[in-house]
Amino acid sequence: MKPPADMTAGEINKALDKLTKASQELTNAFIAAGRGYEKYNETLEIAARDPHDELAQTFAAIDRQRHALQSEINLRMGPGAPGRLPPGRFFGPRKYR
């Protein structure tokens, strides 16, 4: 994934769609592994403690990517921004960082 600051609104929205799909698949994997009860913070703590826990590491990676994209949306639109950017030239890549 390229840096969110360099992405267009459409690219950010497509990346969010991919992350949503990956997150749904990961949720199914957690349930299949008998770990569907884990809370968000518990999974992040496991990821920080155990680098060999593939499910927790994948969860943490998806969370970091989603946070980076949502932060970029907030930078472009301001506080209280929606979960997606509207299409159009006004919400394209940032020119100044």
C-alpha positions, 0 to 999 in steps of 0.5 A: 500500500502506498502512503495514504497522503499520496492516494486519491480519494478513490484509492483510499476507498478501495483500500478500505474496501479491501481491508473490510474484506480481509477483516471479515475473513480474519474474523471467520479465521478467529472463530474457526480457531476457537478465538472468536471471544477475544476482545479488540485490546486482548488481540492487540496485546497478544500481537505485541507479546507473541510475534509468532501468533499469525492471527493476532499479527494479521489483526494488528496489521489490518488495524494499523492500515485502517488507522492510517487511512482513517487518519488521512480522511480526517486530515483531508476533511476535518474532525467528524469525517465520515468513514469514506471520502467523497469522490472528486478533485477536492479530496485528492492527494495532499500537496503539503505535508 
